[in-house]
Amino acid sequence: MNEKYYVGAYWPGRVESVESYARRAEVFFRLLGPAEPTFNRWFEKAGSRAAALRHPVVPDEESLLKLFGKKYRNDEASVSFSAWNGEPDGASTGVRLACGSTSELLGDLCVMDLPAGGEARERILTAPVLSQTLRAAALAWDPEWGVATSTAHRDRVSEFAVPGTFVGWVTYLSRRLGAVPPLPSPVRTEWIEDKGTLIVMCPERFTVSKPEHLALAEQVQDLLNRAGLLKPIQPQV
């Protein structure tokens, strides 16, 4: 089974200035770069690969501010932006940002869809790279919750894929949610500056094809639920 993996960070809608969104995005892209070579170049989405390659994104505050302030501005409060790293089909990574939601039902997010194949997939789908990627999202966006896992695992443990309610291969919990309890081996925890805790389920690739991985995730999820740390990020209809 060729599982599809993603990284996502989520938080309740937080209205800030477009300048703040641009600064946060610059930090995110800058921190991503050292994690993986293909995370160092980005392009705007377009109708074809050839068209997209003609629109590189310079991920610094000034350039992002121009994009966010005009092309990707939804209204006075929010911005929606998508980028792609230019790799061939199946080996590419995409990024989606949604900032400044004022809806009681929709929060903000930063999501990366990871490669389904190619050499980059083998480099990216490791605990160190996914930890560094989720760490970049935590430091840049200060989310409530984040996860790096496969969609197959997400769909198995969360019927409606509700952010904040499950754990993955790597999980991030904001300090605002409370203290993380002791977790069983081989789970590793890492404090991310003043933001929160990164929880790495296992050093090898986490997959639904291994019953021991599913059992460990279920145990950790139960412990975090008992501690009151897993809650929906925003109200759900």
ROSE-4610 file (N, C-alpha, C; in Angstrom, 1 decimal, always signed):
// ROSE-4610
residu = [M/M/M/N/N/N/E/E/E/K/K/K/Y/Y/Y/Y/Y/Y/V/V/V/G/G/G/A/A/A/Y/Y/Y/W/W/W/P/P/P/G/G/G/R/R/R/V/V/V/E/E/E/S/S/S/V/V/V/E/E/E/S/S/S/Y/Y/Y/A/A/A/R/R/R/R/R/R/A/A/A/E/E/E/V/V/V/F/F/F/F/F/F/R/R/R/L/L/L/L/L/L/G/G/G/P/P/P/A/A/A/E/E/E/P/P/P/T/T/T/F/F/F/N/N/N/R/R/R/W/W/W/F/F/F/E/E/E/K/K/K/A/A/A/G/G/G/S/S/S/R/R/R/A/A/A/A/A/A/A/A/A/L/L/L/R/R/R/H/H/H/P/P/P/V/V/V/V/V/V/P/P/P/D/D/D/E/E/E/E/E/E/S/S/S/L/L/L/L/L/L/K/K/K/L/L/L/F/F/F/G/G/G/K/K/K/K/K/K/Y/Y/Y/R/R/R/N/N/N/D/D/D/E/E/E/A/A/A/S/S/S/V/V/V/S/S/S/F/F/F/S/S/S/A/A/A/W/W/W/N/N/N/G/G/G/E/E/E/P/P/P/D/D/D/G/G/G/A/A/A/S/S/S/T/T/T/G/G/G/V/V/V/R/R/R/L/L/L/A/A/A/C/C/C/G/G/G/S/S/S/T/T/T/S/S/S/E/E/E/L/L/L/L/L/L/G/G/G/D/D/D/L/L/L/C/C/C/V/V/V/M/M/M/D/D/D/L/L/L/P/P/P/A/A/A/G/G/G/G/G/G/E/E/E/A/A/A/R/R/R/E/E/E/R/R/R/I/I/I/L/L/L/T/T/T/A/A/A/P/P/P/V/V/V/L/L/L/S/S/S/Q/Q/Q/T/T/T/L/L/L/R/R/R/A/A/A/A/A/A/A/A/A/L/L/L/A/A/A/W/W/W/D/D/D/P/P/P/E/E/E/W/W/W/G/G/G/V/V/V/A/A/A/T/T/T/S/S/S/T/T/T/A/A/A/H/H/H/R/R/R/D/D/D/R/R/R/V/V/V/S/S/S/E/E/E/F/F/F/A/A/A/V/V/V/P/P/P/G/G/G/T/T/T/F/F/F/V/V/V/G/G/G/W/W/W/V/V/V/T/T/T/Y/Y/Y/L/L/L/S/S/S/R/R/R/R/R/R/L/L/L/G/G/G/A/A/A/V/V/V/P/P/P/P/P/P/L/L/L/P/P/P/S/S/S/P/P/P/V/V/V/R/R/R/T/T/T/E/E/E/W/W/W/I/I/I/E/E/E/D/D/D/K/K/K/G/G/G/T/T/T/L/L/L/I/I/I/V/V/V/M/M/M/C/C/C/P/P/P/E/E/E/R/R/R/F/F/F/T/T/T/V/V/V/S/S/S/K/K/K/P/P/P/E/E/E/H/H/H/L/L/L/A/A/A/L/L/L/A/A/A/E/E/E/Q/Q/Q/V/V/V/Q/Q/Q/D/D/D/L/L/L/L/L/L/N/N/N/R/R/R/A/A/A/G/G/G/L/L/L/L/L/L/K/K/K/P/P/P/I/I/I/Q/Q/Q/P/P/P/Q/Q/Q/V/V/V]
num = [1/1/1/2/2/2/3/3/3/4/4/4/5/5/5/6/6/6/7/7/7/8/8/8/9/9/9/10/10/10/11/11/11/12/12/12/13/13/13/14/14/14/15/15/15/16/16/16/17/17/17/18/18/18/19/19/19/20/20/20/21/21/21/22/22/22/23/23/23/24/24/24/25/25/25/26/26/26/27/27/27/28/28/28/29/29/29/30/30/30/31/31/31/32/32/32/33/33/33/34/34/34/35/35/35/36/36/36/37/37/37/38/38/38/39/39/39/40/40/40/41/41/41/42/42/42/43/43/43/44/44/44/45/45/45/46/46/46/47/47/47/48/48/48/49/49/49/50/50/50/51/51/51/52/52/52/53/53/53/54/54/54/55/55/55/56/56/56/57/57/57/58/58/58/59/59/59/60/60/60/61/61/61/62/62/62/63/63/63/64/64/64/65/65/65/66/66/66/67/67/67/68/68/68/69/69/69/70/70/70/71/71/71/72/72/72/73/73/73/74/74/74/75/75/75/76/76/76/77/77/77/78/78/78/79/79/79/80/80/80/81/81/81/82/82/82/83/83/83/84/84/84/85/85/85/86/86/86/87/87/87/88/88/88/89/89/89/90/90/90/91/91/91/92/92/92/93/93/93/94/94/94/95/95/95/96/96/96/97/97/97/98/98/98/99/99/99/100/100/100/101/101/101/102/102/102/103/103/103/104/104/104/105/105/105/106/106/106/107/107/107/108/108/108/109/109/109/110/110/110/111/111/111/112/112/112/113/113/113/114/114/114/115/115/115/116/116/116/117/117/117/118/118/118/119/119/119/120/120/120/121/121/121/122/122/122/123/123/123/124/124/124/125/125/125/126/126/126/127/127/127/128/128/128/129/129/129/130/130/130/131/131/131/132/132/132/133/133/133/134/134/134/135/135/135/136/136/136/137/137/137/138/138/138/139/139/139/140/140/140/141/141/141/142/142/142/143/143/143/144/144/144/145/145/145/146/146/146/147/147/147/148/148/148/149/149/149/150/150/150/151/151/151/152/152/152/153/153/153/154/154/154/155/155/155/156/156/156/157/157/157/158/158/158/159/159/159/160/160/160/161/161/161/162/162/162/163/163/163/164/164/164/165/165/165/166/166/166/167/167/167/168/168/168/169/169/169/170/170/170/171/171/171/172/172/172/173/173/173/174/174/174/175/175/175/176/176/176/177/177/177/178/178/178/179/179/179/180/180/180/181/181/181/182/182/182/183/183/183/184/184/184/185/185/185/186/186/186/187/187/187/188/188/188/189/189/189/190/190/190/191/191/191/192/192/192/193/193/193/194/194/194/195/195/195/196/196/196/197/197/197/198/198/198/199/199/199/200/200/200/201/201/201/202/202/202/203/203/203/204/204/204/205/205/205/206/206/206/207/207/207/208/208/208/209/209/209/210/210/210/211/211/211/212/212/212/213/213/213/214/214/214/215/215/215/216/216/216/217/217/217/218/218/218/219/219/219/220/220/220/221/221/221/222/222/222/223/223/223/224/224/224/225/225/225/226/226/226/227/227/227/228/228/228/229/229/229/230/230/230/231/231/231/232/232/232/233/233/233/234/234/234/235/235/235/236/236/236/237/237/237]
x = [+0.8/+0.0/+0.9/+0.7/+1.5/+0.7/+1.0/+0.2/+0.6/-0.3/-0.1/+0.0/+1.1/+1.4/+1.2/+0.9/+0.8/+1.2/+1.5/+1.7/+0.7/+0.1/-0.9/-0.8/-0.9/-1.0/-2.3/-3.0/-4.3/-4.5/-5.3/-5.6/-6.9/-7.6/-8.8/-8.5/-9.5/-9.3/-8.7/-7.6/-6.9/-6.6/-7.4/-7.2/-6.0/-5.1/-4.0/-3.8/-2.9/-2.6/-2.0/-2.2/-1.6/+0.0/+0.5/+2.0/+2.4/+1.5/+1.9/+1.8/+0.8/+0.8/+2.0/+2.5/+3.7/+4.9/+5.0/+6.2/+6.2/+5.0/+4.9/+5.2/+4.7/+5.0/+6.5/+7.2/+8.6/+9.3/+9.0/+9.6/+9.4/+8.2/+7.8/+8.7/+8.7/+9.5/+11.0/+11.5/+12.9/+13.3/+12.5/+12.7/+12.6/+11.7/+11.6/+12.8/+13.5/+14.6/+15.6/+16.1/+17.2/+16.7/+15.3/+14.8/+14.9/+14.8/+14.8/+15.1/+16.0/+16.4/+15.2/+14.2/+13.1/+12.1/+12.4/+11.6/+12.2/+13.2/+13.9/+13.4/+12.5/+11.9/+10.4/+9.7/+8.3/+7.7/+6.6/+5.9/+4.4/+3.8/+2.4/+1.7/+0.5/-0.3/-0.8/-0.9/-1.4/-2.1/-2.6/-3.4/-2.5/-1.2/-0.3/+1.0/+1.8/+3.2/+4.0/+3.9/+4.7/+4.4/+3.1/+2.6/+3.1/+3.0/+3.4/+4.8/+5.7/+7.1/+7.5/+6.6/+6.9/+6.5/+6.1/+5.7/+6.3/+7.6/+8.3/+7.9/+7.9/+7.6/+8.9/+9.1/+10.3/+9.7/+10.1/+9.4/+10.0/+10.2/+10.6/+9.4/+9.5/+8.3/+7.8/+8.7/+8.3/+7.5/+8.1/+7.4/+6.1/+6.1/+4.8/+3.8/+4.2/+3.2/+2.5/+3.3/+2.7/+1.7/+2.0/+1.1/-0.1/+0.1/-1.0/-1.9/-1.3/-2.1/-2.9/-2.7/-3.4/-4.0/-3.2/-3.6/-4.4/-3.9/-4.5/-5.3/-5.7/-6.5/-8.0/-8.6/-10.0/-10.9/-10.6/-11.3/-10.4/-11.0/-10.1/-9.4/-9.9/-9.3/-8.5/-8.8/-8.2/-7.4/-6.5/-5.7/-5.7/-5.8/-5.7/-4.6/-3.6/-2.5/-2.1/-1.7/-1.2/+0.1/+1.0/+2.3/+2.6/+3.6/+4.0/+5.5/+6.2/+7.7/+8.3/+7.5/+8.0/+8.5/+8.4/+8.8/+7.8/+8.2/+7.3/+6.1/+5.1/+3.9/+4.2/+3.6/+3.8/+5.0/+5.9/+7.1/+7.1/+6.0/+5.9/+5.4/+5.6/+5.0/+4.2/+3.1/+2.2/+2.0/+1.8/+1.6/+0.3/-0.6/-1.8/-1.8/-2.1/-2.2/-3.6/-4.2/-5.5/-5.4/-5.4/-5.1/-6.3/-6.7/-7.6/-9.1/-9.5/-10.9/-11.6/-12.8/-13.7/-14.9/-14.9/-16.1/-15.9/-17.0/-17.0/-16.8/-17.0/-16.9/-15.6/-14.9/-13.7/-12.5/-11.4/-10.2/-9.2/-8.0/-6.8/-6.0/-5.2/-4.4/-3.1/-2.2/-1.0/-0.8/-1.0/-1.0/+0.0/+0.8/+1.7/+1.3/+1.0/+0.8/+2.1/+2.6/+3.9/+4.0/+5.2/+5.3/+4.8/+4.1/+3.6/+4.7/+5.8/+6.8/+8.1/+9.1/+10.3/+11.3/+12.5/+13.6/+13.3/+12.6/+12.3/+11.4/+10.5/+9.6/+10.4/+11.4/+12.2/+13.0/+13.4/+14.1/+13.1/+12.0/+11.0/+10.3/+9.9/+9.2/+10.1/+10.7/+11.5/+11.1/+11.3/+10.9/+11.7/+13.0/+13.7/+13.1/+12.9/+12.4/+11.0/+10.1/+8.8/+8.7/+9.6/+9.7/+10.1/+11.1/+11.6/+10.6/+9.8/+8.8/+7.6/+7.2/+6.2/+6.7/+7.9/+8.6/+8.5/+8.8/+8.8/+7.4/+6.3/+5.0/+4.6/+5.1/+4.8/+5.4/+6.7/+7.4/+6.8/+6.4/+5.9/+4.5/+3.6/+2.2/+1.6/+2.3/+1.8/+0.4/+0.3/-1.0/-1.4/-2.6/-3.1/-2.6/-2.6/-2.4/-1.8/-1.0/-0.4/-0.2/-0.1/+0.2/+0.9/+1.7/+2.3/+2.0/+1.3/+0.9/+0.3/-0.1/-0.7/-2.2/-2.8/-4.2/-4.9/-4.3/-4.9/-5.1/-4.0/-4.1/-5.1/-5.1/-6.1/-7.5/-7.8/-9.2/-9.6/-8.6/-8.9/-9.3/-8.7/-8.9/-9.8/-10.1/-11.0/-12.0/-13.2/-14.2/-14.4/-14.3/-14.5/-13.2/-12.1/-10.8/-10.8/-11.3/-11.5/-10.1/-9.5/-8.3/-8.3/-7.3/-7.1/-7.6/-8.2/-8.8/-8.1/-6.9/-6.2/-4.7/-3.9/-2.5/-2.0/-0.8/-0.2/+1.2/+2.0/+3.4/+4.1/+3.9/+4.4/+3.2/+3.1/+2.0/+2.5/+1.9/+2.3/+1.1/+1.3/+0.3/+0.8/+0.0/+0.4/+0.4/+1.3/+1.3/+0.0/-0.8/-2.1/-3.1/-2.8/-3.7/-3.5/-2.3/-2.0/-0.7/-0.3/+0.9/+0.7/+1.7/+1.7/+2.1/+1.4/+1.7/+2.9/+3.5/+4.5/+3.9/+4.7/+4.2/+5.1/+4.6/+5.4/+6.5/+7.5/+8.6/+8.0/+8.4/+9.5/+9.1/+8.0/+7.5/+8.5/+8.8/+9.8/+9.0/+9.3/+8.7/+9.8/+9.5/+10.5/+9.8/+10.3/+9.7/+10.2/+9.3/+9.6/+9.6/+10.7/+10.9/+9.8/+9.0/+8.0/+6.6/+6.6/+5.3/+4.5/+5.2/+4.5/+5.3/+4.7/+5.4/+5.2/+6.3/+6.3/+6.4/+5.5/+5.5/+5.7/+6.8/+7.2/+6.9/+6.0/+5.5/+6.6/+7.4/+8.4/+9.4/+10.7/+11.7/+11.6/+11.0/+10.9/+9.6/+9.4/+8.2/+6.9/+6.0/+4.7/+3.8/+3.2/+2.3/+1.1/+0.0/-1.2/-1.0/+0.1/+0.3/+1.0/+1.3/+2.0/+1.1/+0.5/-0.4/+0.2/+1.5/+2.1/+2.1/+2.2/+2.1/+0.8/-0.3/-1.6/-1.9/-1.4/-1.7/-1.0/+0.2/+0.9/+0.2/-0.2/-0.9/-2.2/-2.9/-4.1/-3.9/-2.8/-2.4/-2.1/-1.3/-0.9/-2.1/-3.0/-4.2/-5.1/-5.2/-6.0/-5.4/-4.1/-3.4/-3.6/-3.5/-3.7/-5.2/-6.1/-7.5/-7.8/-7.3/-7.5/-6.9/-5.9/-5.3/-6.0/-7.1/-7.9/-7.2/-6.2/-5.4/-5.9/-6.8/-7.3/-8.7/-8.9/-10.2/-10.3/-11.5/-11.7/-11.1/-10.4/-9.9/-10.9/-12.0/-13.1/-14.4/-15.5/-16.8/-17.2/-17.8/-18.2/-19.7/-20.3/-21.7/-22.0]
y = [-1.2/+0.0/+1.2/+2.1/+3.3/+4.5/+4.6/+5.6/+7.1/+7.9/+9.3/+10.1/+10.9/+11.6/+13.1/+13.7/+15.2/+15.7/+17.0/+17.7/+18.8/+19.0/+20.0/+20.7/+22.0/+22.8/+23.6/+23.6/+24.2/+25.0/+26.1/+27.0/+27.7/+28.1/+28.9/+30.1/+30.6/+31.8/+32.9/+33.5/+34.5/+35.7/+36.8/+37.9/+38.7/+38.9/+39.7/+40.6/+41.5/+42.3/+41.4/+41.9/+41.1/+41.1/+42.2/+42.2/+41.1/+40.8/+39.7/+38.4/+38.2/+36.9/+36.7/+37.8/+37.8/+37.4/+38.1/+37.8/+36.3/+35.8/+34.4/+33.5/+33.8/+32.9/+32.9/+34.1/+34.1/+33.2/+33.3/+32.4/+30.9/+30.6/+29.2/+28.7/+29.4/+29.0/+29.0/+29.9/+29.9/+28.7/+28.4/+27.2/+25.9/+25.9/+24.6/+24.3/+25.3/+25.1/+24.0/+24.1/+23.2/+21.7/+21.6/+20.2/+19.3/+20.0/+19.2/+20.1/+19.7/+20.5/+21.0/+20.1/+20.6/+21.5/+21.9/+22.9/+24.2/+24.4/+25.7/+26.5/+25.9/+26.7/+26.5/+27.5/+27.5/+28.3/+27.9/+28.5/+28.7/+29.7/+29.9/+28.8/+28.4/+27.4/+28.0/+27.2/+27.6/+26.5/+26.7/+25.7/+24.6/+24.8/+23.7/+23.9/+22.8/+22.9/+23.9/+24.0/+25.0/+26.4/+26.7/+28.0/+28.3/+27.3/+27.6/+27.9/+27.2/+27.4/+28.8/+29.6/+30.9/+31.9/+31.4/+32.3/+31.8/+32.0/+31.6/+32.5/+31.9/+32.7/+33.0/+34.2/+34.6/+34.7/+33.7/+33.7/+34.6/+35.9/+36.8/+37.7/+38.5/+39.2/+40.2/+40.9/+42.0/+41.4/+40.3/+39.6/+39.0/+38.3/+37.7/+38.7/+39.9/+40.9/+41.4/+41.5/+42.0/+40.9/+39.7/+38.6/+38.6/+38.6/+38.5/+39.7/+40.9/+42.1/+42.4/+41.7/+41.9/+40.6/+39.7/+38.5/+37.5/+37.3/+36.2/+36.8/+38.0/+38.6/+38.2/+37.6/+37.3/+38.5/+39.1/+40.3/+41.1/+41.9/+42.7/+41.9/+40.7/+40.0/+38.8/+38.2/+36.8/+36.7/+35.8/+35.5/+34.0/+33.5/+32.1/+32.0/+31.1/+31.1/+29.6/+29.3/+27.9/+28.0/+27.2/+27.1/+25.7/+25.5/+24.1/+24.2/+23.1/+23.2/+22.8/+22.7/+22.5/+21.1/+20.2/+18.8/+18.1/+17.1/+16.4/+15.8/+15.5/+14.9/+13.7/+13.6/+12.5/+12.7/+13.5/+13.8/+15.2/+15.9/+17.3/+17.4/+18.6/+19.0/+20.3/+20.3/+21.5/+22.1/+23.4/+24.1/+24.9/+24.8/+25.7/+26.4/+27.7/+28.6/+29.2/+29.3/+30.0/+30.8/+32.1/+32.9/+33.9/+34.1/+35.2/+34.9/+33.6/+33.2/+33.9/+34.5/+35.0/+34.1/+33.0/+32.0/+31.3/+31.0/+30.1/+28.7/+28.3/+26.9/+26.6/+27.6/+27.4/+28.0/+27.3/+27.8/+28.2/+28.5/+28.7/+27.5/+27.4/+26.2/+26.5/+25.6/+25.5/+24.0/+23.6/+22.2/+21.9/+20.9/+20.4/+19.0/+18.9/+17.6/+17.1/+15.9/+15.4/+14.5/+14.3/+13.5/+12.1/+11.6/+10.2/+9.3/+9.8/+9.0/+9.8/+9.1/+9.8/+9.8/+10.2/+10.2/+11.1/+12.3/+13.2/+12.5/+11.7/+11.0/+10.2/+9.5/+8.7/+9.6/+10.7/+11.6/+12.3/+12.7/+13.4/+12.6/+11.4/+10.5/+9.8/+10.6/+10.2/+11.0/+10.5/+11.2/+12.5/+12.6/+13.9/+14.9/+14.6/+15.6/+16.1/+15.2/+15.5/+16.3/+16.0/+16.7/+18.2/+18.3/+19.7/+20.5/+19.8/+20.5/+21.0/+20.1/+20.5/+21.5/+21.4/+22.5/+23.8/+23.9/+25.1/+25.7/+24.9/+25.4/+25.9/+25.2/+25.6/+27.0/+27.1/+28.4/+29.6/+29.3/+30.4/+30.8/+29.8/+30.0/+29.9/+29.4/+29.2/+28.5/+27.4/+26.7/+26.0/+25.6/+24.8/+23.4/+22.8/+21.4/+21.2/+20.2/+19.9/+18.4/+17.9/+16.4/+16.2/+15.1/+14.6/+13.1/+12.7/+11.3/+10.9/+9.7/+9.4/+9.6/+9.9/+10.1/+8.8/+7.6/+6.3/+6.2/+6.6/+6.6/+7.6/+8.8/+9.8/+9.3/+8.7/+8.3/+7.1/+6.3/+5.2/+5.6/+6.6/+7.0/+8.2/+8.9/+10.1/+10.1/+9.7/+9.6/+10.8/+12.0/+13.2/+14.0/+13.4/+14.1/+15.4/+15.5/+16.7/+17.1/+18.2/+18.7/+18.8/+18.3/+18.4/+17.2/+16.2/+15.1/+13.7/+13.7/+12.4/+12.7/+11.6/+11.7/+11.0/+11.4/+10.8/+10.3/+10.2/+9.8/+10.9/+12.1/+13.2/+14.1/+14.5/+15.4/+16.6/+17.7/+18.9/+19.4/+19.7/+20.2/+21.6/+22.6/+23.9/+23.8/+24.6/+24.7/+25.1/+25.9/+26.4/+25.2/+24.1/+22.9/+22.3/+22.4/+21.8/+21.0/+20.3/+19.6/+18.2/+17.7/+16.4/+15.4/+14.3/+13.3/+12.4/+11.6/+10.7/+9.7/+9.4/+8.5/+7.3/+6.2/+4.9/+5.0/+4.2/+4.0/+3.2/+3.5/+4.4/+5.8/+6.3/+7.7/+8.7/+9.7/+10.7/+12.1/+12.9/+14.2/+15.3/+16.4/+17.5/+18.8/+19.7/+21.0/+22.0/+22.7/+23.6/+25.0/+25.5/+26.9/+27.2/+28.3/+28.6/+28.2/+27.4/+27.2/+25.9/+24.8/+23.6/+22.3/+21.2/+19.9/+19.1/+18.6/+17.7/+16.3/+15.4/+14.0/+13.2/+12.4/+11.5/+10.1/+9.5/+8.2/+7.1/+7.1/+6.0/+6.5/+6.0/+6.5/+6.0/+4.8/+4.3/+4.9/+4.7/+5.2/+4.6/+5.4/+5.0/+4.6/+3.5/+3.0/+2.2/+2.3/+1.5/+0.0/-0.4/-1.8/-2.5/-1.8/-2.4/-2.3/-3.4/-3.4/-2.8/-2.9/-2.4/-0.9/-0.3/+1.2/+1.7/+1.0/+1.4/+1.2/+0.2/-0.1/+1.0/+1.4/+2.4/+3.8/+4.1/+5.4/+5.4/+4.3/+4.2/+4.4/+3.8/+4.0/+5.4/+6.1/+7.5/+8.4/+8.1/+8.9/+8.8/+7.6/+7.4/+8.2/+8.2/+9.0/+10.5/+11.0/+12.4/+12.8/+11.9/+12.2/+12.3/+11.4/+11.4/+12.7/+13.2/+14.5/+15.7/+15.5/+16.6/+17.4/+16.8/+17.5/+17.4/+16.5/+16.4/+16.8/+18.0/+18.6/+19.2/+19.3/+20.0/+21.4/+21.8/+23.1/+24.2/+23.9/+24.8/+24.1/+24.7/+24.0/+23.4/+22.2/+21.5/+21.5/+21.6/+21.4/+20.0]
z = [+0.0/+0.0/+0.0/-1.0/-1.1/-0.4/+0.9/+1.6/+1.2/+1.2/+1.0/+2.3/+2.4/+3.7/+3.5/+4.6/+4.6/+6.0/+6.0/+7.3/+7.4/+8.5/+8.7/+10.1/+10.1/+11.3/+11.3/+12.4/+12.5/+13.7/+13.6/+14.8/+14.5/+15.6/+15.4/+14.6/+13.8/+13.0/+13.8/+13.3/+14.0/+13.1/+13.3/+12.4/+12.7/+11.8/+11.9/+10.7/+10.7/+9.5/+8.4/+7.1/+6.0/+6.2/+6.8/+7.0/+8.0/+9.0/+9.9/+9.2/+8.3/+7.6/+6.7/+6.1/+5.3/+6.1/+7.3/+8.2/+8.6/+9.0/+9.4/+8.3/+7.1/+6.0/+5.6/+5.7/+5.5/+6.5/+7.7/+8.7/+8.4/+8.0/+7.7/+6.5/+5.4/+4.3/+4.6/+5.4/+5.7/+6.6/+7.5/+8.4/+7.6/+6.6/+5.8/+5.0/+4.5/+3.6/+4.0/+5.3/+5.7/+5.8/+5.9/+6.1/+4.8/+3.6/+2.4/+1.2/+0.3/-0.8/-1.7/-1.9/-2.7/-2.0/-0.8/-0.1/-0.2/-1.1/-1.2/-2.5/-3.2/-4.4/-4.5/-4.8/-4.8/-6.0/-6.5/-7.6/-7.3/-7.8/-7.7/-8.5/-8.1/-8.8/-10.1/-11.2/-12.5/-13.1/-14.3/-15.1/-15.6/-15.7/-16.2/-15.5/-15.6/-14.9/-15.6/-16.9/-17.7/-17.3/-17.1/-16.7/-15.3/-14.4/-13.0/-12.9/-13.7/-13.6/-14.0/-14.7/-15.1/-13.9/-12.8/-11.7/-10.4/-10.3/-9.0/-7.9/-6.7/-5.5/-4.7/-4.5/-3.6/-2.2/-1.3/+0.0/+1.0/+0.7/+1.7/+2.0/+3.1/+3.6/+2.5/+1.9/+0.9/-0.3/-0.8/-2.0/-1.6/-0.4/+0.0/+0.4/+0.9/+1.2/-0.1/-1.2/-2.5/-2.9/-2.8/-3.2/-2.3/-1.0/-0.1/-0.1/-0.4/-0.3/-1.5/-2.6/-3.8/-4.4/-4.8/-5.6/-4.7/-3.4/-2.6/-1.4/-1.5/-0.4/-0.6/+0.3/+0.2/+0.6/+1.7/+2.1/+3.0/+3.9/+4.7/+5.8/+6.1/+7.2/+6.8/+5.6/+5.4/+4.1/+4.0/+2.9/+2.6/+1.4/+1.0/-0.1/+0.1/-0.8/-1.0/-2.2/-2.5/-3.3/-3.1/-3.8/-4.0/-4.9/-5.4/-5.7/-5.4/-5.5/-6.9/-7.9/-9.2/-9.6/-8.7/-9.0/-9.9/-10.7/-11.6/-10.9/-11.6/-11.0/-10.2/-9.0/-8.2/-7.2/-7.6/-6.7/-6.1/-6.3/-5.9/-4.5/-3.9/-2.6/-2.8/-2.2/-2.3/-0.9/-0.9/+0.4/+0.2/+1.3/+1.3/+2.6/+2.5/+3.7/+3.7/+4.8/+5.0/+6.3/+6.3/+7.5/+7.6/+8.9/+9.2/+9.0/+9.2/+9.1/+10.3/+9.9/+11.0/+11.2/+10.6/+10.8/+12.1/+12.7/+13.9/+13.6/+12.3/+11.9/+11.2/+10.6/+9.9/+10.6/+10.8/+11.4/+10.3/+10.8/+9.9/+9.7/+8.7/+8.5/+7.6/+7.8/+6.9/+6.7/+5.4/+5.0/+3.9/+4.0/+3.0/+2.5/+1.2/+0.6/+0.1/+0.7/+0.4/-0.8/-1.3/-2.6/-2.4/-3.5/-3.6/-4.1/-4.7/-5.3/-5.5/-6.1/-6.4/-5.2/-5.5/-4.5/-3.3/-3.6/-2.5/-1.5/-1.9/-1.0/+0.1/-0.4/+0.5/+1.5/+1.1/+2.0/+3.0/+2.5/+3.3/+4.3/+4.0/+4.9/+5.9/+6.7/+7.8/+9.0/+10.2/+11.4/+11.6/+11.3/+11.4/+10.5/+9.2/+8.3/+8.6/+8.9/+9.3/+10.6/+11.5/+12.8/+12.5/+11.7/+11.3/+10.6/+9.7/+9.0/+9.9/+10.8/+11.7/+12.7/+13.1/+13.9/+13.3/+11.9/+11.2/+11.2/+11.1/+11.1/+12.5/+13.6/+14.9/+15.3/+14.9/+15.2/+14.3/+13.1/+12.3/+12.6/+12.7/+12.8/+14.2/+15.2/+16.5/+16.6/+15.9/+15.9/+17.2/+17.3/+18.5/+18.4/+17.1/+16.9/+15.5/+15.4/+14.1/+14.0/+12.8/+12.6/+11.3/+11.3/+10.1/+10.1/+9.1/+9.1/+7.7/+7.5/+6.2/+6.3/+5.1/+5.0/+5.4/+5.1/+5.4/+6.9/+7.7/+9.1/+9.6/+9.1/+9.5/+9.4/+8.2/+7.9/+8.7/+9.2/+10.0/+11.5/+12.0/+13.4/+13.6/+12.5/+12.6/+11.5/+11.8/+10.7/+9.9/+10.5/+9.7/+9.6/+10.0/+9.9/+10.6/+11.8/+12.6/+13.2/+12.8/+13.3/+14.8/+15.5/+16.9/+17.7/+17.0/+17.7/+17.6/+17.0/+16.8/+16.8/+16.9/+16.8/+15.5/+15.1/+13.9/+14.1/+13.1/+13.2/+14.0/+13.7/+14.5/+14.8/+16.0/+16.5/+17.2/+17.0/+17.8/+18.6/+19.9/+20.8/+21.4/+21.2/+21.8/+23.3/+23.9/+25.4/+26.0/+25.2/+25.7/+26.0/+25.4/+25.6/+27.0/+27.5/+28.8/+28.7/+29.8/+29.9/+29.3/+28.5/+27.9/+29.0/+29.2/+30.2/+29.7/+30.6/+30.2/+29.2/+28.1/+27.1/+26.9/+26.5/+26.4/+25.3/+25.6/+24.6/+23.4/+22.2/+21.8/+21.5/+22.0/+21.7/+22.3/+21.5/+21.9/+21.9/+22.9/+23.0/+22.9/+22.4/+22.2/+22.4/+23.3/+23.6/+22.5/+21.9/+20.8/+21.4/+21.8/+22.4/+23.4/+23.2/+24.1/+23.5/+22.5/+21.8/+22.3/+22.3/+22.6/+22.5/+22.4/+22.4/+21.1/+20.6/+19.5/+20.0/+19.5/+19.9/+18.6/+18.7/+17.6/+18.0/+17.2/+17.6/+17.6/+16.5/+16.3/+15.3/+15.4/+14.5/+13.1/+12.9/+11.5/+10.9/+9.6/+9.0/+9.6/+10.0/+10.6/+9.4/+9.5/+8.5/+9.0/+8.4/+8.8/+8.5/+7.8/+7.5/+8.6/+9.7/+10.8/+12.1/+12.5/+13.6/+14.9/+15.1/+16.3/+16.2/+15.0/+14.9/+15.3/+14.8/+15.1/+16.6/+17.2/+18.6/+19.5/+19.1/+19.8/+19.7/+18.5/+18.3/+19.1/+19.2/+19.9/+21.4/+21.9/+23.3/+23.6/+22.8/+23.0/+22.9/+21.9/+21.8/+23.0/+23.6/+24.8/+26.0/+26.1/+27.2/+27.0/+25.8/+25.5/+25.7/+25.3/+25.6/+27.1/+27.8/+29.3/+29.9/+29.3/+29.8/+29.3/+28.5/+27.9/+26.9/+26.1/+25.2/+23.7/+23.4/+22.1/+22.0/+21.3/+21.2/+19.8/+19.2/+17.9/+18.0/+16.9/+16.8/+16.8/+16.1/+16.0/+16.1/+16.5/+16.6/+15.2/+15.3/+14.1/+14.0/+12.8/+12.6/+12.6]
